[in-house]
Amino acid sequence: MDIRNIAIIAHVDHGKTSLVNALLKQGGVFRDNQEVMDRVMDSNSLERERGITILSKNCSAFYKNTKINIVDTPGHADFGGEVERVLKMVDGVLLVVDAFEGPMPQTRFVLEKALSLNLKVVIVINKIDRPDARLDVVADEVLELMLDLNASDDQLSSPIVYCSAREGSSTSDYHVKGKDMTALFEAIISHIDPPKMDVDKPFQMLVSSTEQNDYLGKLAVGKVEAGKLKLNQTVYVKNYFDPSKHYTGKVVNIFNFNGLKRDPIEEGTAGDIICIAGIPEITIGDTVSEADEMQPIPFVKISEPSVEMTFMVNDSPFAGREGKFVTSRHIKDRLYKEAVKDLSLQVADGDTADQFKVRGRGEMHLSILIENMRRDGYEFQVSRPRVLFKQIDGVRCEPIDKVVLDVPEDSVGTVIQSMGVKRGELLDMSPIGSRMRLQFLVPSRGLFGYKSQLLTDTRGEGVISSVFDSYQPYKGEIEGRNTGSLISYETGEAVTYGLFNAQGRGRLLVRPGDQVYLGQVVGINPKMEDIVVNVCKKKQLTNTRSSASDEALKLTPVQDMSLEQALEFIADDELVEITPKSIRIRKLILDHQLRAKSKKPVIEG
């Protein structure tokens, strides 16, 4: 059968997964009367809740006599490692761009990776049914971006297809309304080359992704570069980056992708994307060969992480009450397993036996890991995210992000001022519809906690996206958070009377009936100082009544903090305690006197 292997790449929320839905519907995967949910490829519960793709996934559609293997990739910059590794599996990409927003930071990042691998590109301008669509302008912007990235003449002549994934239509001329996805299917088949099918050569396959299956064990997905693989065949496994890794294994199961399903097959052939089982030690980047003397296939070097957090065993007074996995051994095993699956994640032992340093591509990258661990029953604590500095030619350098902000015109001055405080450098300012688009180069550490500030600066209308740009010399000190914490005076149950007296100091984070402990952060102080409050204090009962004493005490609404908000909020001397049921903020030193002593300046002499 004729085969095409493609990946769908784009900036977050430009419609990749919806486009896959439309291709699968027309590609014969669903029955005509079948009820199909939105974003069918986002199978993870966290992906469906957040409306984002986190993990790359494989499927296939059929058009005429051609099988099209499709890889749906994440759009968020923090999961760029997922995109980088799957590009070795495909021969072309669909670059999806929003008809209004145009190319964004992650569009540039993923396109640069695709062009460097000499992949064929089909440009898809999606959401053409938007009333504010700028079709000609966006098409020019994409071509300018390709020129800027030194695309070859062949890549510059890439076809442009205009789509509405929501309506399931595509057209090569936006003046003519499309009826279905035929125009896109035709562009894929005519422009993207079929894979090289060297069937007569010895079998060789590069593993681009792995997953764990309860029944089959470790599954490895990759494109067969050459030859054929038969069931129960003995193979040799080598790694491009680690020459010492060299062992044999037996392939117990072979699957190919048929729509959303995996069908067992007797033989995998060159050019197709297949899934194999039976080799428990196999990892991403390994080469599976039929002959021992064959050299491993070169694998892409995944971009390095730029953010680090310390994961540690929970030692709060409430430790072990809600979690199933609470020991350092449990946490260590889970983190190191995660690092094998996610190449852009790095894990190392910390300063003590119950601490682990975890490095990732950004706050969201690490917060998704934390949320998944929490849902699986783990209980632990994490420190504030911190950026990773580098010494380059003897100069201390820090990671810099390219940030794009879409804000209302009357908020531009406030946003520029806020970015100035964060040591941001304005690159460009241009109108886009009724709004303004601002581009900055900002130190990554300056963006911690900025999303909530942006919503305040723009009255909830600002949109921010960022991607790692480069390492540059240290930009100097950046002002930290401008609020303090309200800290619980004792361990006990929060009561209305105590909360009523404490709410005059700031915004509360706990409700009546919540269990709190000594040193827990129970509120936010608008002033830049920490205040100890007693939210467990009860009203002393007397035998004297007054007309005012029996009036109900009114509490202001509590601010519920999500995991990301808690990570953004905490200071260097605070931790986030994470359990399957709760997210609490606490001081690193719980005892008030010890904490006060640690802050006193030491007088020498």
C-alpha positions as CSV (number, residue, x, y, z in Angstrom):
1,M,0.0,0.0,0.0
2,D,1.1,3.6,-0.7
3,I,2.1,5.3,2.6
4,R,2.6,8.8,3.8
5,N,4.0,9.6,7.3
6,I,3.2,13.1,8.5
7,A,3.2,15.1,11.8
8,I,0.9,18.0,12.6
9,I,2.8,20.8,14.2
10,A,1.6,24.2,15.4
11,H,1.4,26.7,18.3
12,V,-0.9,25.9,21.1
13,D,-4.7,26.3,20.4
14,H,-4.3,26.7,16.6
15,G,-6.4,23.6,16.0
16,K,-4.1,20.6,15.4
17,T,-6.2,18.0,17.3
18,S,-9.4,19.3,15.7
19,L,-7.8,19.0,12.3
20,V,-6.9,15.3,13.1
21,N,-10.6,14.8,14.0
22,A,-11.7,16.1,10.6
23,L,-9.1,13.9,8.7
24,L,-10.1,10.8,10.6
25,K,-13.8,11.4,9.9
26,Q,-13.2,11.6,6.2
27,G,-10.5,9.0,6.3
28,G,-12.9,6.1,7.0
29,V,-12.1,5.7,10.7
30,F,-15.6,6.4,12.0
31,R,-19.0,5.1,10.8
32,D,-21.3,7.7,9.2
33,N,-23.7,7.6,12.2
34,Q,-21.0,7.3,14.8
35,E,-21.0,10.0,17.6
36,V,-17.5,11.4,17.7
37,M,-16.3,13.5,20.6
38,D,-14.2,16.7,20.1
39,R,-10.4,16.2,20.2
40,V,-10.7,12.4,20.0
41,M,-6.8,12.1,20.2
42,D,-6.7,13.9,23.6
43,S,-7.3,10.7,25.5
44,N,-5.6,11.7,28.7
45,S,-8.0,13.1,31.3
46,L,-5.7,16.0,32.0
47,E,-5.5,16.8,28.3
48,R,-9.3,16.9,28.0
49,E,-9.7,19.1,31.1
50,R,-7.2,21.6,30.0
51,G,-7.9,21.5,26.3
52,I,-4.3,21.0,25.4
53,T,-2.2,18.1,23.9
54,I,0.5,16.9,26.3
55,L,1.7,13.7,24.6
56,S,2.4,12.9,21.0
57,K,0.0,10.3,19.6
58,N,-0.2,8.1,16.5
59,C,-3.2,7.2,14.3
60,S,-3.8,6.7,10.6
61,A,-6.4,7.7,8.0
62,F,-7.1,6.3,4.5
63,Y,-7.5,8.3,1.3
64,K,-8.1,6.5,-1.9
65,N,-5.3,3.8,-1.9
66,T,-3.0,5.6,0.4
67,K,-2.5,5.1,4.2
68,I,-1.6,8.3,6.0
69,N,0.1,7.8,9.3
70,I,-0.5,10.9,11.4
71,V,1.3,12.0,14.6
72,D,-0.6,14.6,16.6
73,T,1.9,16.7,18.6
74,P,1.7,19.2,21.5
75,G,1.6,22.9,20.8
76,H,2.8,24.3,24.2
77,A,6.4,25.2,24.2
78,D,7.0,23.3,27.5
79,F,6.3,20.0,25.6
80,G,8.6,20.8,22.7
81,G,10.6,17.7,23.4
82,E,7.7,15.6,22.3
83,V,7.7,17.3,19.0
84,E,11.5,17.1,18.5
85,R,11.7,13.3,18.9
86,V,8.7,12.4,16.7
87,L,9.9,14.4,13.7
88,K,12.5,11.7,13.0
89,M,9.5,9.3,12.4
90,V,7.9,11.3,9.6
91,D,8.7,12.5,6.0
92,G,6.6,15.7,6.1
93,V,4.6,18.0,8.3
94,L,1.4,20.0,8.3
95,L,2.2,23.4,9.7
96,V,-1.1,24.7,11.2
97,V,-1.5,28.4,11.6
98,D,-4.4,30.3,13.0
99,A,-6.1,32.5,10.4
100,F,-6.2,35.5,12.8
101,E,-3.2,35.1,15.1
102,G,-0.7,34.0,12.4
103,P,2.7,32.6,13.3
104,M,3.5,32.5,17.0
105,P,6.6,31.7,19.0
106,Q,6.0,27.9,19.1
107,T,5.2,28.0,15.3
108,R,8.8,29.3,14.7
109,F,10.3,26.7,17.1
110,V,8.6,23.6,15.5
111,L,9.0,24.9,12.0
112,E,12.8,25.4,12.5
113,K,13.1,21.8,13.7
114,A,11.2,20.5,10.7
115,L,13.2,22.6,8.2
116,S,16.5,21.5,9.7
117,L,15.5,17.8,9.1
118,N,14.7,18.7,5.4
119,L,11.0,17.6,5.9
120,K,8.4,18.6,3.3
121,V,5.9,21.2,4.6
122,V,2.2,21.7,3.8
123,I,1.0,25.0,5.2
124,V,-2.5,24.8,6.7
125,I,-4.2,28.1,7.5
126,N,-6.9,27.0,9.9
127,K,-10.0,28.6,11.4
128,I,-10.8,30.5,8.1
129,D,-14.4,30.8,9.3
130,R,-13.4,33.3,12.0
131,P,-15.0,36.7,11.2
132,D,-11.6,38.4,11.9
133,A,-9.5,36.1,9.7
134,R,-6.6,37.7,7.9
135,L,-5.9,35.1,5.2
136,D,-3.6,37.0,2.8
137,V,-1.6,38.6,5.6
138,V,-1.1,35.4,7.5
139,A,0.0,33.5,4.4
140,D,2.6,36.2,3.8
141,E,3.7,36.1,7.4
142,V,4.3,32.3,7.2
143,L,6.4,32.7,4.0
144,E,8.4,35.5,5.7
145,L,9.0,33.2,8.6
146,M,10.2,30.4,6.3
147,L,12.6,32.9,4.6
148,D,13.8,34.0,8.0
149,L,14.6,30.4,8.9
150,N,16.6,29.8,5.6
151,A,14.1,27.4,4.1
152,S,15.2,25.7,0.8
153,D,13.6,26.7,-2.5
154,D,11.6,23.5,-2.4
155,Q,10.3,24.2,1.1
156,L,9.4,27.8,0.0
157,S,7.2,26.4,-2.7
158,S,5.1,24.6,-0.2
159,P,1.3,24.4,-1.0
160,I,-1.1,26.5,1.2
161,V,-4.4,24.9,2.1
162,Y,-7.2,26.9,3.8
163,C,-9.2,24.9,6.4
164,S,-12.0,25.1,8.9
165,A,-11.3,22.0,11.1
166,R,-14.5,22.7,13.0
167,E,-16.6,22.5,9.8
168,G,-14.5,19.7,8.3
169,S,-13.7,21.7,5.1
170,S,-10.6,22.6,3.2
171,T,-9.8,24.4,-0.1
172,S,-6.7,25.5,-2.0
173,D,-8.5,28.8,-2.9
174,Y,-10.2,30.5,-0.1
175,H,-12.5,32.3,-2.5
176,V,-14.1,28.9,-3.2
177,K,-15.8,27.3,-0.1
178,G,-14.6,23.8,0.5
179,K,-17.0,20.9,1.2
180,D,-14.7,18.4,2.9
181,M,-11.0,17.6,3.5
182,T,-10.3,16.5,0.0
183,A,-8.0,19.5,-0.8
184,L,-5.8,18.8,2.2
185,F,-5.6,15.0,1.4
186,E,-4.6,15.8,-2.2
187,A,-1.9,18.3,-1.0
188,I,-0.5,15.6,1.4
189,I,-0.3,12.9,-1.3
190,S,1.0,15.2,-4.1
191,H,3.6,17.2,-2.1
192,I,4.9,14.9,0.7
193,D,7.1,12.1,-0.5
194,P,6.4,8.4,0.3
195,P,8.9,6.9,2.7
196,K,11.9,5.1,1.3
197,M,11.0,1.4,1.2
198,D,14.3,-0.5,1.2
199,V,12.6,-3.9,1.8
200,D,15.6,-5.9,0.6
201,K,18.0,-4.4,3.2
202,P,18.4,-5.8,6.7
203,F,15.7,-4.6,9.2
204,Q,16.3,-1.4,11.1
205,M,14.0,0.8,13.2
206,L,14.5,3.9,15.3
207,V,12.3,4.1,18.5
208,S,10.7,7.5,18.7
209,S,8.2,7.0,21.6
210,T,7.5,4.4,24.2
211,E,4.6,3.6,26.6
212,Q,3.7,1.1,29.3
213,N,0.9,-1.4,28.8
214,D,-0.6,-3.4,31.6
215,Y,-0.8,-6.6,29.6
216,L,2.0,-6.3,27.0
217,G,4.7,-4.4,29.0
218,K,6.8,-1.8,27.3
219,L,5.7,-0.8,23.8
220,A,8.0,1.0,21.4
221,V,6.8,3.0,18.4
222,G,8.9,3.9,15.4
223,K,9.3,4.0,11.7
224,V,10.8,1.0,10.0
225,E,13.8,2.5,8.1
226,A,14.7,-0.6,6.1
227,G,13.8,-4.3,5.7
228,K,11.1,-6.4,7.3
229,L,10.4,-7.5,10.9
230,K,8.8,-10.8,11.6
231,L,6.9,-11.9,14.7
232,N,9.2,-13.7,17.3
233,Q,12.3,-12.4,15.5
234,T,15.5,-11.9,17.6
235,V,16.8,-8.3,17.2
236,Y,19.8,-6.3,18.5
237,V,19.3,-3.0,20.4
238,K,21.8,-0.2,20.4
239,N,21.8,3.5,21.4
240,Y,23.3,6.3,19.4
241,F,24.3,8.4,22.4
242,D,25.3,5.5,24.7
243,P,27.6,3.0,22.9
244,S,27.8,0.8,26.0
245,K,24.1,-0.1,25.5
246,H,24.0,-3.2,23.4
247,Y,21.8,-6.3,24.0
248,T,19.5,-8.7,22.2
249,G,15.7,-9.0,22.5
250,K,12.8,-10.9,21.0
251,V,9.8,-9.2,19.4
252,V,6.7,-10.8,20.8
253,N,4.0,-8.6,19.3
254,I,3.9,-6.3,16.2
255,F,1.1,-3.8,15.7
256,N,0.3,-1.2,13.0
257,F,-1.9,1.8,13.3
258,N,-5.4,1.5,11.7
259,G,-7.4,4.6,12.5
260,L,-7.3,5.0,16.3
261,K,-6.8,1.2,16.8
262,R,-3.7,-0.9,16.9
263,D,-4.0,-4.1,14.8
264,P,-1.7,-7.1,15.4
265,I,0.3,-8.0,12.3
266,E,2.7,-10.8,11.4
267,E,5.2,-8.6,9.6
268,G,6.3,-4.9,9.7
269,T,7.7,-3.5,6.5
270,A,10.0,-0.6,5.6
271,G,8.3,2.8,5.4
272,D,5.5,2.0,7.9
273,I,5.1,3.2,11.5
274,I,4.7,0.2,13.7
275,C,4.6,-0.6,17.5
276,I,6.5,-3.6,18.9
277,A,6.4,-5.3,22.3
278,G,8.6,-7.8,24.1
279,I,11.8,-5.8,24.9
280,P,11.3,-4.4,28.5
281,E,14.6,-2.3,28.6
282,I,13.9,-0.5,25.3
283,T,13.9,3.4,25.4
284,I,13.4,6.3,23.1
285,G,16.4,6.8,20.8
286,D,17.3,3.1,20.6
287,T,17.9,1.5,17.2
288,V,16.4,-2.0,16.7
289,S,18.3,-4.0,14.1
290,E,18.3,-7.5,12.7
291,A,22.2,-7.7,12.4
292,D,24.7,-7.1,15.3
293,E,27.2,-5.2,13.1
294,M,24.7,-2.5,12.0
295,Q,25.3,1.0,13.4
296,P,22.6,2.8,15.4
297,I,20.6,5.5,13.6
298,P,21.4,9.1,14.7
299,F,18.8,10.6,16.9
300,V,17.9,14.2,17.4
301,K,19.5,16.0,20.4
302,I,16.6,17.2,22.6
303,S,16.9,20.8,23.7
304,E,18.1,21.2,27.3
305,P,15.8,22.0,30.2
306,S,15.8,25.5,31.6
307,V,13.9,25.3,34.9
308,E,14.6,23.3,38.0
309,M,12.5,22.3,41.1
310,T,13.2,20.3,44.2
311,F,10.8,17.4,44.9
312,M,11.0,16.2,48.5
313,V,9.2,13.8,50.9
314,N,6.3,15.5,52.7
315,D,7.4,16.2,56.3
316,S,4.4,18.5,57.3
317,P,2.3,17.7,60.5
318,F,-0.3,16.2,58.1
319,A,2.1,13.9,56.2
320,G,0.8,10.5,55.2
321,R,-2.9,11.2,55.9
322,E,-4.1,11.4,52.2
323,G,-1.4,9.9,50.0
324,K,-0.8,6.3,49.0
325,F,2.9,6.7,48.0
326,V,4.7,8.8,50.5
327,T,8.3,7.5,50.9
328,S,11.4,8.7,49.1
329,R,11.7,5.3,47.4
330,H,8.2,5.7,45.8
331,I,8.9,9.2,44.7
332,K,12.4,8.4,43.3
333,D,11.1,5.4,41.3
334,R,8.3,7.4,39.7
335,L,10.6,10.4,38.8
336,Y,13.3,8.2,37.2
337,K,10.7,6.3,35.2
338,E,9.2,9.6,34.0
339,A,12.7,10.7,32.9
340,V,13.0,7.6,30.7
341,K,9.7,8.4,28.9
342,D,10.2,12.2,28.7
343,L,13.6,13.0,27.2
344,S,13.3,16.7,28.0
345,L,13.0,15.9,31.7
346,Q,16.1,15.4,33.8
347,V,16.2,13.9,37.4
348,A,19.1,13.8,39.8
349,D,19.4,13.0,43.5
350,G,19.2,16.1,45.8
351,D,21.3,17.3,48.7
352,T,19.7,14.8,51.1
353,A,18.3,11.3,50.7
354,D,14.7,12.5,50.6
355,Q,15.2,15.3,48.0
356,F,15.3,15.1,44.2
357,K,16.2,17.8,41.6
358,V,13.9,17.7,38.6
359,R,14.7,19.8,35.5
360,G,12.1,20.6,32.8
361,R,11.3,22.9,29.9
362,G,9.1,25.3,31.9
363,E,6.6,25.7,34.8
364,M,3.8,23.9,32.9
365,H,6.0,21.0,32.0
366,L,6.8,20.4,35.7
367,S,3.3,21.2,36.9
368,I,1.8,18.5,34.6
369,L,4.2,16.0,36.0
370,I,3.2,17.0,39.6
371,E,-0.6,16.8,38.7
372,N,-0.2,13.3,37.2
373,M,1.7,12.1,40.2
374,R,-0.9,13.6,42.5
375,R,-3.7,11.8,40.7
376,D,-1.8,8.6,40.9
377,G,-1.8,8.8,44.8
378,Y,1.6,10.4,45.4
379,E,2.2,12.8,48.3
380,F,5.2,15.1,48.4
381,Q,6.4,18.7,48.5
382,V,8.0,20.9,45.9
383,S,10.1,24.1,46.0
384,R,9.7,27.2,44.0
385,P,10.8,26.9,40.3
386,R,14.2,28.4,39.6
387,V,16.0,28.9,36.3
388,L,19.2,27.2,35.4
389,F,22.2,29.5,34.8
390,K,25.2,28.7,32.6
391,Q,28.8,29.8,32.4
392,I,29.5,30.7,28.7
393,D,33.0,32.0,28.0
394,G,33.4,32.9,31.7
395,V,30.2,35.0,31.7
396,R,27.2,34.0,33.9
397,C,24.2,33.6,31.5
398,E,20.5,33.0,32.0
399,P,17.7,31.6,29.8
400,I,15.8,34.2,27.8
401,D,12.3,33.7,26.4
402,K,10.7,35.3,23.4
403,V,7.3,36.5,24.6
404,V,4.3,37.5,22.4
405,L,1.5,39.4,24.1
406,D,-1.9,40.2,22.5
407,V,-3.5,43.0,24.6
408,P,-6.2,45.7,24.3
409,E,-4.8,49.0,23.0
410,D,-5.6,50.9,26.3
411,S,-3.4,48.3,28.3
412,V,-0.3,48.7,26.2
413,G,1.4,51.2,28.5
414,T,0.7,49.2,31.7
415,V,2.1,46.0,30.0
416,I,5.2,47.7,28.8
417,Q,5.8,49.1,32.2
418,S,5.4,45.7,33.8
419,M,7.7,44.1,31.3
420,G,10.3,46.8,32.0
421,V,10.3,45.8,35.7
422,K,10.9,42.2,34.5
423,R,14.0,43.3,32.5
424,G,12.1,42.8,29.2
425,E,13.3,44.2,25.9
426,L,10.7,45.3,23.5
427,L,11.3,43.9,20.0
428,D,8.2,44.8,18.1
429,M,4.8,46.4,18.5
430,S,2.1,46.1,15.8
431,P,-1.7,46.3,15.5
432,I,-3.6,43.0,14.9
433,G,-7.3,43.7,14.4
434,S,-8.5,45.8,17.3
435,R,-5.7,44.8,19.6
436,M,-1.9,45.3,19.8
437,R,0.7,42.6,19.6
438,L,3.9,43.1,21.6
439,Q,7.0,41.0,21.3
440,F,9.6,41.0,24.0
441,L,12.8,39.2,25.0
442,V,12.4,38.5,28.8
443,P,14.5,36.5,31.3
444,S,12.7,33.3,32.0
445,R,12.7,34.0,35.8
446,G,10.8,37.2,35.1
447,L,7.8,35.3,33.8
448,F,7.3,33.3,37.0
449,G,4.0,34.5,38.3
450,Y,3.4,37.0,35.5
451,K,0.3,35.4,34.0
452,S,-1.9,36.4,36.9
453,Q,-0.4,39.9,36.8
454,L,-1.1,40.2,33.1
455,L,-4.8,39.4,33.7
456,T,-4.9,42.2,36.2
457,D,-3.1,44.6,33.9
458,T,-5.4,43.9,31.0
459,R,-8.7,43.3,32.9
460,G,-8.7,39.7,31.9
461,E,-8.2,40.2,28.2
462,G,-4.5,39.7,27.8
463,V,-3.1,36.6,26.0
464,I,0.6,35.5,26.5
465,S,2.7,32.9,24.8
466,S,6.4,32.3,25.2
467,V,9.2,30.0,23.9
468,F,12.8,29.6,24.9
469,D,15.1,31.9,22.7
470,S,18.7,31.8,23.9
471,Y,21.1,32.2,26.8
472,Q,22.3,35.7,27.4
473,P,24.4,37.5,30.1
474,Y,22.7,37.9,33.4
475,K,20.2,40.8,33.3
476,G,20.4,41.8,37.0
477,E,18.0,41.6,39.9
478,I,14.3,41.3,39.2
479,E,11.7,42.5,41.8
480,G,10.0,39.5,43.4
481,R,6.4,39.2,44.4
482,N,4.9,42.3,46.0
483,T,2.8,40.5,48.7
484,G,3.4,38.7,51.9
485,S,1.9,35.6,53.6
486,L,-0.6,35.2,56.5
487,I,0.8,32.3,58.5
488,S,-1.1,30.0,60.9
489,Y,-0.2,30.5,64.6
490,E,-1.1,26.9,65.6
491,T,-2.3,23.5,64.5
492,G,-6.1,22.9,64.6
493,E,-9.4,23.6,62.8
494,A,-10.0,27.0,61.2
495,V,-13.1,28.6,62.8
496,T,-15.3,31.5,61.6
497,Y,-14.3,33.8,64.6
498,G,-10.6,33.4,63.9
499,L,-11.0,33.8,60.2
500,F,-13.1,36.9,60.7
501,N,-10.4,38.6,62.7
502,A,-7.7,37.5,60.2
503,Q,-9.4,38.6,57.1
504,G,-8.7,42.3,57.8
505,R,-5.0,41.4,57.3
506,G,-5.5,40.1,53.7
507,R,-7.1,37.6,51.4
508,L,-7.8,34.2,53.0
509,L,-7.0,30.8,51.5
510,V,-8.8,28.5,54.0
511,R,-12.5,28.1,55.0
512,P,-14.1,27.4,58.3
513,G,-13.7,23.7,59.1
514,D,-10.4,23.3,57.2
515,Q,-7.6,21.7,59.2
516,V,-4.5,23.9,59.3
517,Y,-1.1,23.5,61.0
518,L,1.6,25.7,62.6
519,G,3.5,27.5,59.8
520,Q,0.9,26.9,57.0
521,V,0.2,29.8,54.8
522,V,-3.5,30.6,55.2
523,G,-3.8,33.9,53.4
524,I,-2.1,36.6,51.3
525,N,-1.0,39.9,52.8
526,P,-1.2,42.8,50.4
527,K,1.9,44.3,52.2
528,M,5.3,42.8,51.6
529,E,5.6,41.2,55.0
530,D,4.6,37.9,56.7
531,I,2.1,38.1,59.5
532,V,1.2,35.3,62.0
533,V,-2.5,35.0,62.5
534,N,-4.6,32.7,64.7
535,V,-7.4,31.3,62.5
536,C,-8.2,28.6,65.1
537,K,-9.1,31.2,67.8
538,K,-12.6,30.7,69.2
539,K,-14.8,33.3,70.7
540,Q,-14.8,33.2,74.5
541,L,-18.3,32.5,75.8
542,T,-19.7,34.8,78.6
543,N,-23.0,34.9,80.4
544,T,-23.6,38.4,79.3
545,R,-25.5,39.1,76.0
546,S,-25.5,42.2,73.9
547,S,-27.5,43.1,70.8
548,A,-24.4,43.0,68.6
549,S,-22.8,39.8,69.9
550,D,-25.1,37.4,68.2
551,E,-24.9,38.9,64.7
552,A,-23.5,36.4,62.1
553,L,-19.9,37.1,61.2
554,K,-19.5,37.6,57.4
555,L,-16.4,36.2,55.7
556,T,-15.1,37.5,52.4
557,P,-14.9,34.8,49.6
558,V,-11.8,32.5,49.8
559,Q,-9.3,32.5,47.0
560,D,-8.9,28.9,45.8
561,M,-5.4,28.4,44.4
562,S,-4.7,26.0,41.5
563,L,-1.4,24.1,41.4
564,E,0.0,26.6,38.9
565,Q,-1.1,29.6,41.0
566,A,0.5,28.1,44.1
567,L,3.8,27.5,42.2
568,E,3.7,31.0,40.9
569,F,2.9,32.5,44.4
570,I,5.4,30.9,46.7
571,A,8.6,32.7,47.8
572,D,12.0,31.1,48.3
573,D,11.3,30.2,51.9
574,E,8.0,28.4,51.1
575,L,7.0,25.0,49.8
576,V,3.9,23.6,48.1
577,E,2.6,20.5,49.8
578,I,0.8,18.2,47.3
579,T,-1.5,15.3,48.2
580,P,-4.2,13.5,46.2
581,K,-6.8,15.6,48.0
582,S,-5.1,18.9,48.9
583,I,-2.7,21.6,47.8
584,R,-1.3,23.6,50.7
585,I,1.3,26.3,50.9
586,R,3.7,26.2,53.9
587,K,6.8,27.9,55.3
588,L,10.0,25.9,54.9
589,I,10.7,26.5,58.7
590,L,7.3,25.9,60.4
591,D,8.3,27.1,63.9
592,H,7.8,30.9,64.3
593,Q,10.7,31.5,66.6
594,L,13.2,29.4,64.5
595,R,12.0,31.2,61.3
596,A,12.4,34.6,62.9
597,K,16.0,33.7,64.1
598,S,16.9,32.5,60.6
599,K,16.0,35.9,59.1
600,K,18.0,37.9,61.7
601,P,21.2,39.4,60.2
602,V,24.4,37.9,61.6
603,I,26.7,40.5,63.2
604,E,30.4,39.6,62.8
605,G,33.2,40.7,65.1
